[in-house]
């Protein structure tokens, strides 16, 4: 079962677009794809990174298996991995490849409620 890393509990992972140019070098090929990153808490981050390295050393792919927000099982190929140690435990950083047509972008404005303007705030004469 070294061909995948499975998230067995917790919420669906959050994937973040990476604005750095270096990530595009991870997915050179004939298929259009976007590299996104996710952070996962784990008890054995070092071993999971080693599992990825073993698969890549053999020329194989390794998948991230997870549940979508709809509860469906999904898999995406992992293209890079890094373990970070923190006070709360290991944090596994994974860069995964999504085909361009499967990405939906959501914008998170944080907790700031002032970003939305009410009708009273709008001066329609300016339009």
N, CA, C and O atoms as CSV, one atom per row, in Angstrom:
chain,resi,resn,atom,element,x,y,z
A,1,UNK,N,N,0.831,-1.195,0.000
A,1,UNK,CA,C,0.000,0.000,0.000
A,1,UNK,C,C,0.868,1.249,0.000
A,1,UNK,O,O,0.428,2.301,0.465
A,2,UNK,N,N,2.072,1.159,-0.503
A,2,UNK,CA,C,2.973,2.306,-0.570
A,2,UNK,C,C,2.648,3.254,-1.710
A,2,UNK,O,O,3.329,4.267,-1.872
A,3,UNK,N,N,1.622,2.956,-2.507
A,3,UNK,CA,C,1.323,3.792,-3.658
A,3,UNK,C,C,0.375,4.940,-3.349
A,3,UNK,O,O,-0.004,5.684,-4.253
A,4,UNK,N,N,-0.022,5.101,-2.067
A,4,UNK,CA,C,-0.896,6.215,-1.717
A,4,UNK,C,C,-0.758,6.585,-0.255
A,4,UNK,O,O,-0.360,5.778,0.585
A,5,UNK,N,N,-1.097,7.826,0.017
A,5,UNK,CA,C,-1.236,8.327,1.377
A,5,UNK,C,C,-2.716,8.639,1.539
A,5,UNK,O,O,-3.288,9.391,0.749
A,6,UNK,N,N,-3.331,8.064,2.556
A,6,UNK,CA,C,-4.770,8.192,2.736
A,6,UNK,C,C,-5.078,9.015,3.980
A,6,UNK,O,O,-4.531,8.769,5.056
A,7,UNK,N,N,-5.954,9.987,3.818
A,7,UNK,CA,C,-6.463,10.758,4.954
A,7,UNK,C,C,-7.648,9.964,5.498
A,7,UNK,O,O,-8.661,9.806,4.816
A,8,UNK,N,N,-7.519,9.470,6.714
A,8,UNK,CA,C,-8.561,8.587,7.236
A,8,UNK,C,C,-9.529,9.284,8.179
A,8,UNK,O,O,-10.609,8.757,8.445
A,9,UNK,N,N,-9.173,10.442,8.685
A,9,UNK,CA,C,-10.110,11.164,9.550
A,9,UNK,C,C,-9.844,12.657,9.436
A,9,UNK,O,O,-8.787,13.092,8.981
A,10,UNK,N,N,-10.825,13.417,9.860
A,10,UNK,CA,C,-10.705,14.865,9.797
A,10,UNK,C,C,-11.442,15.423,8.595
A,10,UNK,O,O,-12.022,14.680,7.803
A,11,UNK,N,N,-11.412,16.729,8.472
A,11,UNK,CA,C,-12.122,17.380,7.363
A,11,UNK,C,C,-11.402,17.156,6.024
A,11,UNK,O,O,-10.259,16.700,5.977
A,12,UNK,N,N,-12.099,17.487,4.962
A,12,UNK,CA,C,-11.485,17.443,3.629
A,12,UNK,C,C,-10.314,18.413,3.592
A,12,UNK,O,O,-10.384,19.483,4.195
A,13,UNK,N,N,-9.243,18.060,2.897
A,13,UNK,CA,C,-8.101,18.975,2.853
A,13,UNK,C,C,-8.443,20.244,2.081
A,13,UNK,O,O,-9.282,20.243,1.180
A,14,UNK,N,N,-7.777,21.308,2.459
A,14,UNK,CA,C,-7.892,22.574,1.750
A,14,UNK,C,C,-6.682,22.687,0.835
A,14,UNK,O,O,-5.545,22.547,1.285
A,15,UNK,N,N,-6.919,22.935,-0.434
A,15,UNK,CA,C,-5.846,23.058,-1.402
A,15,UNK,C,C,-5.658,24.530,-1.749
A,15,UNK,O,O,-6.626,25.254,-1.983
A,16,UNK,N,N,-4.397,24.964,-1.778
A,16,UNK,CA,C,-4.081,26.363,-2.017
A,16,UNK,C,C,-3.253,26.491,-3.288
A,16,UNK,O,O,-2.284,25.757,-3.483
A,17,UNK,N,N,-3.642,27.435,-4.162
A,17,UNK,CA,C,-2.826,27.730,-5.339
A,17,UNK,C,C,-1.520,28.356,-4.888
A,17,UNK,O,O,-1.499,29.171,-3.966
A,18,UNK,N,N,-0.446,27.980,-5.532
A,18,UNK,CA,C,0.879,28.467,-5.181
A,18,UNK,C,C,1.330,29.450,-6.263
A,18,UNK,O,O,1.452,29.064,-7.426
A,19,UNK,N,N,1.580,30.711,-5.904
A,19,UNK,CA,C,1.959,31.697,-6.920
A,19,UNK,C,C,3.411,31.595,-7.369
A,19,UNK,O,O,3.798,32.265,-8.326
A,20,UNK,N,N,4.226,30.776,-6.707
A,20,UNK,CA,C,5.643,30.685,-7.070
A,20,UNK,C,C,5.827,29.978,-8.410
A,20,UNK,O,O,5.133,29.009,-8.719
A,21,UNK,N,N,6.760,30.472,-9.184
A,21,UNK,CA,C,7.006,29.923,-10.519
A,21,UNK,C,C,7.633,28.540,-10.468
A,21,UNK,O,O,7.399,27.739,-11.373
A,22,UNK,N,N,8.428,28.226,-9.433
A,22,UNK,CA,C,9.137,26.947,-9.393
A,22,UNK,C,C,8.211,25.746,-9.419
A,22,UNK,O,O,8.622,24.674,-9.862
A,23,UNK,N,N,6.966,25.889,-8.957
A,23,UNK,CA,C,6.073,24.733,-8.913
A,23,UNK,C,C,5.687,24.246,-10.305
A,23,UNK,O,O,5.318,23.083,-10.465
A,24,UNK,N,N,5.765,25.101,-11.304
A,24,UNK,CA,C,5.413,24.681,-12.666
A,24,UNK,C,C,6.411,23.665,-13.215
A,24,UNK,O,O,6.070,22.880,-14.100
A,25,UNK,N,N,7.626,23.672,-12.705
A,25,UNK,CA,C,8.619,22.686,-13.119
A,25,UNK,C,C,8.305,21.286,-12.621
A,25,UNK,O,O,8.907,20.321,-13.094
A,26,UNK,N,N,7.389,21.150,-11.688
A,26,UNK,CA,C,7.025,19.841,-11.151
A,26,UNK,C,C,6.097,19.062,-12.071
A,26,UNK,O,O,5.975,17.846,-11.929
A,27,UNK,N,N,5.449,19.728,-12.997
A,27,UNK,CA,C,4.423,19.054,-13.799
A,27,UNK,C,C,4.636,19.227,-15.295
A,27,UNK,O,O,3.670,19.349,-16.049
A,28,UNK,N,N,5.865,19.238,-15.722
A,28,UNK,CA,C,6.100,19.331,-17.150
A,28,UNK,C,C,5.531,18.105,-17.831
A,28,UNK,O,O,5.704,16.985,-17.349
A,29,UNK,N,N,4.857,18.308,-18.942
A,29,UNK,CA,C,4.278,17.181,-19.660
A,29,UNK,C,C,3.259,17.661,-20.662
A,29,UNK,O,O,3.090,18.860,-20.884
A,30,UNK,N,N,2.579,16.698,-21.266
A,30,UNK,CA,C,1.627,17.023,-22.326
A,30,UNK,C,C,0.252,17.420,-21.793
A,30,UNK,O,O,-0.559,17.965,-22.541
A,31,UNK,N,N,-0.022,17.160,-20.523
A,31,UNK,CA,C,-1.320,17.505,-19.951
A,31,UNK,C,C,-1.235,18.812,-19.183
A,31,UNK,O,O,-0.278,19.054,-18.448
A,32,UNK,N,N,-2.251,19.655,-19.362
A,32,UNK,CA,C,-2.331,20.886,-18.585
A,32,UNK,C,C,-2.690,20.526,-17.149
A,32,UNK,O,O,-3.633,19.770,-16.913
A,33,UNK,N,N,-1.954,21.057,-16.205
A,33,UNK,CA,C,-2.223,20.759,-14.797
A,33,UNK,C,C,-1.810,21.951,-13.952
A,33,UNK,O,O,-1.012,22.791,-14.368
A,34,UNK,N,N,-2.369,22.000,-12.770
A,34,UNK,CA,C,-2.039,23.040,-11.806
A,34,UNK,C,C,-1.540,22.366,-10.541
A,34,UNK,O,O,-2.119,21.382,-10.081
A,35,UNK,N,N,-0.476,22.894,-9.987
A,35,UNK,CA,C,0.045,22.372,-8.731
A,35,UNK,C,C,-0.534,23.207,-7.597
A,35,UNK,O,O,-0.457,24.435,-7.599
A,36,UNK,N,N,-1.110,22.510,-6.635
A,36,UNK,CA,C,-1.662,23.157,-5.450
A,36,UNK,C,C,-1.049,22.480,-4.231
A,36,UNK,O,O,-0.530,21.368,-4.325
A,37,UNK,N,N,-1.111,23.149,-3.099
A,37,UNK,CA,C,-0.510,22.617,-1.878
A,37,UNK,C,C,-1.577,22.421,-0.814
A,37,UNK,O,O,-2.616,23.080,-0.817
A,38,UNK,N,N,-1.294,21.502,0.091
A,38,UNK,CA,C,-2.153,21.283,1.240
A,38,UNK,C,C,-1.277,20.966,2.447
A,38,UNK,O,O,-0.164,20.459,2.307
A,39,UNK,N,N,-1.793,21.271,3.622
A,39,UNK,CA,C,-1.092,20.991,4.880
A,39,UNK,C,C,-1.919,19.977,5.662
A,39,UNK,O,O,-3.128,20.140,5.825
A,40,UNK,N,N,-1.253,18.928,6.143
A,40,UNK,CA,C,-1.934,17.878,6.887
A,40,UNK,C,C,-1.193,17.606,8.183
A,40,UNK,O,O,0.036,17.542,8.196
A,41,UNK,N,N,-1.919,17.447,9.253
A,41,UNK,CA,C,-1.296,17.032,10.516
A,41,UNK,C,C,-1.137,15.521,10.480
A,41,UNK,O,O,-2.001,14.800,9.981
A,42,UNK,N,N,-0.005,15.050,11.025
A,42,UNK,CA,C,0.271,13.621,11.012
A,42,UNK,C,C,1.167,13.253,12.182
A,42,UNK,O,O,1.833,14.108,12.765
A,43,UNK,N,N,1.174,11.994,12.510
A,43,UNK,CA,C,2.058,11.500,13.568
A,43,UNK,C,C,3.379,10.996,13.016
A,43,UNK,O,O,4.343,10.827,13.763
A,44,UNK,N,N,3.430,10.754,11.703
A,44,UNK,CA,C,4.623,10.134,11.120
A,44,UNK,C,C,5.015,10.810,9.798
A,44,UNK,O,O,5.164,10.144,8.774
A,45,UNK,N,N,5.175,12.113,9.832
A,45,UNK,CA,C,5.492,12.872,8.627
A,45,UNK,C,C,6.781,12.443,7.960
A,45,UNK,O,O,6.852,12.394,6.732
A,46,UNK,N,N,7.802,12.131,8.741
A,46,UNK,CA,C,9.089,11.720,8.163
A,46,UNK,C,C,8.917,10.447,7.344
A,46,UNK,O,O,9.453,10.342,6.242
A,47,UNK,N,N,8.174,9.481,7.875
A,47,UNK,CA,C,7.957,8.219,7.152
A,47,UNK,C,C,7.116,8.432,5.891
A,47,UNK,O,O,7.357,7.785,4.872
A,48,UNK,N,N,6.153,9.316,5.952
A,48,UNK,CA,C,5.329,9.582,4.768
A,48,UNK,C,C,6.152,10.240,3.659
A,48,UNK,O,O,5.961,9.931,2.483
A,49,UNK,N,N,7.057,11.137,4.020
A,49,UNK,CA,C,7.945,11.739,3.019
A,49,UNK,C,C,8.856,10.664,2.435
A,49,UNK,O,O,9.095,10.650,1.227
A,50,UNK,N,N,9.367,9.765,3.272
A,50,UNK,CA,C,10.209,8.664,2.774
A,50,UNK,C,C,9.430,7.759,1.831
A,50,UNK,O,O,9.976,7.284,0.836
A,51,UNK,N,N,8.161,7.517,2.134
A,51,UNK,CA,C,7.323,6.702,1.243
A,51,UNK,C,C,7.215,7.350,-0.133
A,51,UNK,O,O,7.297,6.665,-1.153
A,52,UNK,N,N,7.033,8.668,-0.163
A,52,UNK,CA,C,6.989,9.388,-1.437
A,52,UNK,C,C,8.322,9.250,-2.172
A,52,UNK,O,O,8.347,8.976,-3.372
A,53,UNK,N,N,9.416,9.437,-1.458
A,53,UNK,CA,C,10.739,9.363,-2.076
A,53,UNK,C,C,11.019,7.974,-2.639
A,53,UNK,O,O,11.623,7.851,-3.705
A,54,UNK,N,N,10.589,6.928,-1.938
A,54,UNK,CA,C,10.779,5.561,-2.455
A,54,UNK,C,C,10.016,5.364,-3.759
A,54,UNK,O,O,10.545,4.797,-4.714
A,55,UNK,N,N,8.775,5.830,-3.795
A,55,UNK,CA,C,7.965,5.683,-5.017
A,55,UNK,C,C,8.603,6.444,-6.171
A,55,UNK,O,O,8.731,5.904,-7.270
A,56,UNK,N,N,9.000,7.683,-5.937
A,56,UNK,CA,C,9.607,8.483,-7.004
A,56,UNK,C,C,10.935,7.887,-7.450
A,56,UNK,O,O,11.277,7.945,-8.631
A,57,UNK,N,N,11.698,7.306,-6.496
A,57,UNK,CA,C,12.970,6.676,-6.838
A,57,UNK,C,C,12.795,5.487,-7.766
A,57,UNK,O,O,13.696,5.161,-8.538
A,58,UNK,N,N,11.629,4.834,-7.695
A,58,UNK,CA,C,11.313,3.701,-8.578
A,58,UNK,C,C,10.609,4.155,-9.854
A,58,UNK,O,O,10.230,3.330,-10.685
A,59,UNK,N,N,10.434,5.477,-10.009
A,59,UNK,CA,C,9.744,5.995,-11.189
A,59,UNK,C,C,8.233,5.824,-11.129
A,59,UNK,O,O,7.567,5.861,-12.163
A,60,UNK,N,N,7.682,5.638,-9.932
A,60,UNK,CA,C,6.250,5.448,-9.757
A,60,UNK,C,C,5.611,6.720,-9.214
A,60,UNK,O,O,6.290,7.606,-8.695
A,61,UNK,N,N,4.296,6.788,-9.346
A,61,UNK,CA,C,3.562,7.905,-8.755
A,61,UNK,C,C,3.010,7.466,-7.408
A,61,UNK,O,O,2.830,6.276,-7.151
A,62,UNK,N,N,2.751,8.425,-6.572
A,62,UNK,CA,C,2.104,8.175,-5.288
A,62,UNK,C,C,0.926,9.130,-5.195
A,62,UNK,O,O,1.041,10.304,-5.545
A,63,UNK,N,N,-0.198,8.627,-4.725
A,63,UNK,CA,C,-1.450,9.376,-4.715
A,63,UNK,C,C,-1.803,9.836,-3.304
A,63,UNK,O,O,-1.456,9.186,-2.318
A,64,UNK,N,N,-2.498,10.964,-3.227
A,64,UNK,CA,C,-3.144,11.396,-1.996
A,64,UNK,C,C,-4.612,11.001,-2.127
A,64,UNK,O,O,-5.303,11.465,-3.034
A,65,UNK,N,N,-5.082,10.156,-1.232
A,65,UNK,CA,C,-6.480,9.736,-1.226
A,65,UNK,C,C,-7.190,10.476,-0.102
A,65,UNK,O,O,-6.709,10.506,1.030
A,66,UNK,N,N,-8.336,11.074,-0.415
A,66,UNK,CA,C,-9.067,11.874,0.564
A,66,UNK,C,C,-10.546,11.871,0.228
A,66,UNK,O,O,-10.950,11.411,-0.841
A,67,UNK,N,N,-11.337,12.376,1.128
A,67,UNK,CA,C,-12.771,12.551,0.899
A,67,UNK,C,C,-13.022,14.015,0.529
A,67,UNK,O,O,-12.512,14.929,1.176
A,68,UNK,N,N,-13.805,14.214,-0.511
A,68,UNK,CA,C,-14.172,15.575,-0.894
A,68,UNK,C,C,-15.187,16.117,0.101
A,68,UNK,O,O,-15.658,15.387,0.973
A,69,UNK,N,N,-15.519,17.375,-0.024
A,69,UNK,CA,C,-16.514,17.969,0.868
A,69,UNK,C,C,-17.888,17.339,0.673
A,69,UNK,O,O,-18.744,17.411,1.556
A,70,UNK,N,N,-18.093,16.722,-0.490
A,70,UNK,CA,C,-19.349,16.025,-0.754
A,70,UNK,C,C,-19.333,14.599,-0.205
A,70,UNK,O,O,-20.342,13.898,-0.282
A,71,UNK,N,N,-18.200,14.164,0.346
A,71,UNK,CA,C,-18.086,12.828,0.908
A,71,UNK,C,C,-17.619,11.762,-0.066
A,71,UNK,O,O,-17.581,10.581,0.279
A,72,UNK,N,N,-17.263,12.166,-1.282
A,72,UNK,CA,C,-16.799,11.218,-2.297
A,72,UNK,C,C,-15.302,10.982,-2.152
A,72,UNK,O,O,-14.562,11.868,-1.723
A,73,UNK,N,N,-14.868,9.794,-2.508
A,73,UNK,CA,C,-13.447,9.472,-2.479
A,73,UNK,C,C,-12.766,10.062,-3.715
A,73,UNK,O,O,-13.295,9.978,-4.823
A,74,UNK,N,N,-11.599,10.655,-3.519
A,74,UNK,CA,C,-10.854,11.244,-4.626
A,74,UNK,C,C,-9.367,10.967,-4.434
A,74,UNK,O,O,-8.898,10.763,-3.314
A,75,UNK,N,N,-8.639,10.962,-5.542
A,75,UNK,CA,C,-7.191,10.781,-5.508
A,75,UNK,C,C,-6.542,11.770,-6.455
A,75,UNK,O,O,-7.058,12.048,-7.537
A,76,UNK,N,N,-5.395,12.301,-6.028
A,76,UNK,CA,C,-4.589,13.173,-6.874
A,76,UNK,C,C,-3.130,12.777,-6.694
A,76,UNK,O,O,-2.739,12.365,-5.602
A,77,UNK,N,N,-2.317,12.891,-7.741
A,77,UNK,CA,C,-0.906,12.527,-7.611
A,77,UNK,C,C,-0.121,13.567,-6.814
A,77,UNK,O,O,-0.289,14.773,-6.995
A,78,UNK,N,N,0.734,13.072,-5.934
A,78,UNK,CA,C,1.617,13.923,-5.134
A,78,UNK,C,C,2.886,14.161,-5.953
A,78,UNK,O,O,3.488,13.215,-6.460
A,79,UNK,N,N,3.290,15.430,-6.081
A,79,UNK,CA,C,4.494,15.742,-6.860
A,79,UNK,C,C,5.647,16.234,-5.996
A,79,UNK,O,O,6.787,16.278,-6.459
A,80,UNK,N,N,5.369,16.609,-4.740
A,80,UNK,CA,C,6.430,17.017,-3.812
A,80,UNK,C,C,5.883,16.893,-2.398
A,80,UNK,O,O,4.680,17.015,-2.167
A,81,UNK,N,N,6.796,16.647,-1.449
A,81,UNK,CA,C,6.387,16.480,-0.051
A,81,UNK,C,C,7.474,17.009,0.868
A,81,UNK,O,O,8.665,16.937,0.563
A,82,UNK,N,N,7.034,17.542,2.001
A,82,UNK,CA,C,7.975,18.050,3.005
A,82,UNK,C,C,7.333,17.913,4.375
A,82,UNK,O,O,6.137,18.160,4.532
A,83,UNK,N,N,8.108,17.527,5.347
A,83,UNK,CA,C,7.624,17.430,6.715
A,83,UNK,C,C,8.158,18.605,7.527
A,83,UNK,O,O,9.335,18.953,7.438
A,84,UNK,N,N,7.279,19.207,8.316
A,84,UNK,CA,C,7.661,20.266,9.242
A,84,UNK,C,C,7.285,19.830,10.643
A,84,UNK,O,O,6.186,19.323,10.870
A,85,UNK,N,N,8.189,20.024,11.573
A,85,UNK,CA,C,7.892,19.696,12.967
A,85,UNK,C,C,7.396,20.949,13.673
A,85,UNK,O,O,7.951,22.035,13.510
A,86,UNK,N,N,6.334,20.775,14.464
A,86,UNK,CA,C,5.797,21.890,15.232
A,86,UNK,C,C,5.541,21.417,16.657
A,86,UNK,O,O,5.688,20.232,16.958
A,87,UNK,N,N,5.162,22.332,17.524
A,87,UNK,CA,C,4.867,21.979,18.911
A,87,UNK,C,C,3.677,21.028,19.022
A,87,UNK,O,O,3.603,20.227,19.954
A,88,UNK,N,N,2.745,21.119,18.068
A,88,UNK,CA,C,1.550,20.272,18.090
A,88,UNK,C,C,1.749,18.949,17.364
A,88,UNK,O,O,0.835,18.124,17.355
A,89,UNK,N,N,2.893,18.718,16.763
A,89,UNK,CA,C,3.152,17.488,16.010
A,89,UNK,C,C,3.640,17.802,14.614
A,89,UNK,O,O,3.901,18.958,14.282
A,90,UNK,N,N,3.763,16.773,13.798
A,90,UNK,CA,C,4.247,16.937,12.432
A,90,UNK,C,C,3.181,17.557,11.535
A,90,UNK,O,O,1.988,17.289,11.684
A,91,UNK,N,N,3.630,18.382,10.610
A,91,UNK,CA,C,2.773,18.943,9.575
A,91,UNK,C,C,3.367,18.506,8.245
A,91,UNK,O,O,4.516,18.820,7.936
A,92,UNK,N,N,2.579,17.782,7.463
A,92,UNK,CA,C,3.016,17.292,6.165
A,92,UNK,C,C,2.549,18.271,5.094
A,92,UNK,O,O,1.350,18.494,4.927
A,93,UNK,N,N,3.501,18.850,4.373
A,93,UNK,CA,C,3.168,19.720,3.246
A,93,UNK,C,C,3.222,18.873,1.992
A,93,UNK,O,O,4.244,18.253,1.697
A,94,UNK,N,N,2.131,18.843,1.257
A,94,UNK,CA,C,2.072,18.087,0.012
A,94,UNK,C,C,1.708,19.018,-1.131
A,94,UNK,O,O,0.786,19.827,-1.024
A,95,UNK,N,N,2.440,18.891,-2.220
A,95,UNK,CA,C,2.102,19.567,-3.452
A,95,UNK,C,C,1.521,18.496,-4.364
A,95,UNK,O,O,2.158,17.472,-4.609
A,96,UNK,N,N,0.318,18.730,-4.864
A,96,UNK,CA,C,-0.367,17.740,-5.691
A,96,UNK,C,C,-0.746,18.361,-7.028
A,96,UNK,O,O,-0.820,19.581,-7.173
A,97,UNK,N,N,-0.985,17.487,-7.998
A,97,UNK,CA,C,-1.290,17.942,-9.357
A,97,UNK,C,C,-2.771,17.713,-9.654
A,97,UNK,O,O,-3.273,16.593,-9.552
A,98,UNK,N,N,-3.458,18.788,-10.021
A,98,UNK,CA,C,-4.848,18.724,-10.458
A,98,UNK,C,C,-4.906,19.083,-11.933
A,98,UNK,O,O,-4.246,20.032,-12.357
A,99,UNK,N,N,-5.683,18.345,-12.731
A,99,UNK,CA,C,-5.916,18.801,-14.099
A,99,UNK,C,C,-6.593,20.166,-14.073
A,99,UNK,O,O,-7.420,20.428,-13.199
A,100,UNK,N,N,-6.253,21.041,-15.023
A,100,UNK,CA,C,-6.798,22.403,-15.026
A,100,UNK,C,C,-8.321,22.443,-14.984
A,100,UNK,O,O,-8.895,23.345,-14.375
A,101,UNK,N,N,-8.987,21.477,-15.624
A,101,UNK,CA,C,-10.445,21.532,-15.694
A,101,UNK,C,C,-11.131,21.082,-14.408
A,101,UNK,O,O,-12.355,21.166,-14.307
A,102,UNK,N,N,-10.370,20.606,-13.426
A,102,UNK,CA,C,-10.995,20.131,-12.194
A,102,UNK,C,C,-10.849,21.105,-11.035
A,102,UNK,O,O,-11.263,20.794,-9.918
A,103,UNK,N,N,-10.272,22.269,-11.275
A,103,UNK,CA,C,-10.017,23.216,-10.197
A,103,UNK,C,C,-11.146,24.235,-10.122
A,103,UNK,O,O,-11.506,24.864,-11.118
A,104,UNK,N,N,-11.694,24.383,-8.924
A,104,UNK,CA,C,-12.647,25.445,-8.654
A,104,UNK,C,C,-11.980,26.392,-7.681
A,104,UNK,O,O,-11.448,25.961,-6.658
A,105,UNK,N,N,-12.003,27.659,-7.983
A,105,UNK,CA,C,-11.332,28.637,-7.139
A,105,UNK,C,C,-12.343,29.263,-6.196
A,105,UNK,O,O,-13.407,29.720,-6.613
A,106,UNK,N,N,-11.991,29.276,-4.919
A,106,UNK,CA,C,-12.789,29.965,-3.919
A,106,UNK,C,C,-11.926,31.057,-3.304
A,106,UNK,O,O,-10.717,30.883,-3.146
A,107,UNK,N,N,-12.528,32.155,-2.967
A,107,UNK,CA,C,-11.780,33.271,-2.398
A,107,UNK,C,C,-12.188,33.428,-0.944
A,107,UNK,O,O,-13.372,33.536,-0.624
A,108,UNK,N,N,-11.191,33.438,-0.068
A,108,UNK,CA,C,-11.430,33.601,1.358
A,108,UNK,C,C,-10.954,34.984,1.758
A,108,UNK,O,O,-9.769,35.299,1.653
A,109,UNK,N,N,-11.880,35.801,2.215
A,109,UNK,CA,C,-11.548,37.159,2.622
A,109,UNK,C,C,-11.275,37.255,4.119
A,109,UNK,O,O,-11.107,38.351,4.653
A,110,UNK,N,N,-11.231,36.119,4.789
A,110,UNK,CA,C,-10.978,36.137,6.222
A,110,UNK,C,C,-12.223,36.524,6.998
A,110,UNK,O,O,-13.347,36.302,6.547
A,111,UNK,N,N,-12.013,37.098,8.157
A,111,UNK,CA,C,-13.124,37.448,9.040
A,111,UNK,C,C,-13.563,38.894,8.905
A,111,UNK,O,O,-14.401,39.355,9.680
A,112,UNK,N,N,-13.022,39.613,7.949
A,112,UNK,CA,C,-13.327,41.033,7.805
A,112,UNK,C,C,-14.678,41.213,7.119
A,112,UNK,O,O,-14.812,40.930,5.928
A,113,UNK,N,N,-15.676,41.681,7.861
A,113,UNK,CA,C,-17.013,41.874,7.305
A,113,UNK,C,C,-17.125,43.163,6.502
A,113,UNK,O,O,-18.118,43.356,5.801
A,114,UNK,N,N,-16.144,44.047,6.583
A,114,UNK,CA,C,-16.232,45.341,5.925
A,114,UNK,C,C,-15.949,45.276,4.427
A,114,UNK,O,O,-16.028,46.296,3.743
A,115,UNK,N,N,-15.626,44.115,3.917
A,115,UNK,CA,C,-15.303,44.044,2.493
A,115,UNK,C,C,-16.548,44.112,1.617
A,115,UNK,O,O,-16.455,44.420,0.429
A,116,UNK,N,N,-17.713,43.825,2.197
A,116,UNK,CA,C,-18.938,43.881,1.422
A,116,UNK,C,C,-19.598,45.232,1.641
A,116,UNK,O,O,-19.753,45.692,2.773
A,117,UNK,N,N,-19.973,45.838,0.567
A,117,UNK,CA,C,-20.606,47.149,0.640
A,117,UNK,C,C,-22.118,46.991,0.622
A,117,UNK,O,O,-22.659,46.173,-0.123
A,118,UNK,N,N,-22.778,47.763,1.430
A,118,UNK,CA,C,-24.239,47.767,1.394
A,118,UNK,C,C,-24.695,48.708,0.285
A,118,UNK,O,O,-23.895,49.462,-0.270
A,119,UNK,N,N,-25.984,48.657,-0.031
A,119,UNK,CA,C,-26.523,49.541,-1.052
A,119,UNK,C,C,-26.326,51.004,-0.677
A,119,UNK,O,O,-26.176,51.854,-1.555
A,120,UNK,N,N,-26.326,51.303,0.615
A,120,UNK,CA,C,-26.142,52.672,1.069
A,120,UNK,C,C,-24.713,53.162,0.822
A,120,UNK,O,O,-24.483,54.359,0.650
A,121,UNK,N,N,-23.756,52.227,0.804
A,121,UNK,CA,C,-22.371,52.582,0.580
A,121,UNK,C,C,-22.051,52.869,-0.887
A,121,UNK,O,O,-21.053,53.518,-1.198
A,122,UNK,N,N,-22.906,52.380,-1.779
A,122,UNK,CA,C,-22.659,52.533,-3.205
A,122,UNK,C,C,-23.221,53.874,-3.689
A,122,UNK,O,O,-24.337,54.251,-3.334
A,123,UNK,N,N,-22.451,54.575,-4.488
A,123,UNK,CA,C,-22.952,55.777,-5.147
A,123,UNK,C,C,-23.157,55.408,-6.596
A,123,UNK,O,O,-22.203,55.374,-7.374
A,124,UNK,N,N,-24.407,55.130,-6.968
A,124,UNK,CA,C,-24.699,54.642,-8.308
A,124,UNK,C,C,-24.434,55.679,-9.385
A,124,UNK,O,O,-24.370,55.328,-10.563
A,125,UNK,N,N,-24.280,56.942,-9.019
A,125,UNK,CA,C,-23.966,57.967,-10.008
A,125,UNK,C,C,-22.550,57.785,-10.545
A,125,UNK,O,O,-22.230,58.308,-11.613
A,126,UNK,N,N,-21.687,57.047,-9.823
A,126,UNK,CA,C,-20.323,56.820,-10.268
A,126,UNK,C,C,-20.219,55.782,-11.375
A,126,UNK,O,O,-19.169,55.650,-12.005
A,127,UNK,N,N,-21.293,55.048,-11.616
A,127,UNK,CA,C,-21.237,53.969,-12.619
A,127,UNK,C,C,-21.736,54.425,-13.951
A,127,UNK,O,O,-21.757,53.644,-14.903
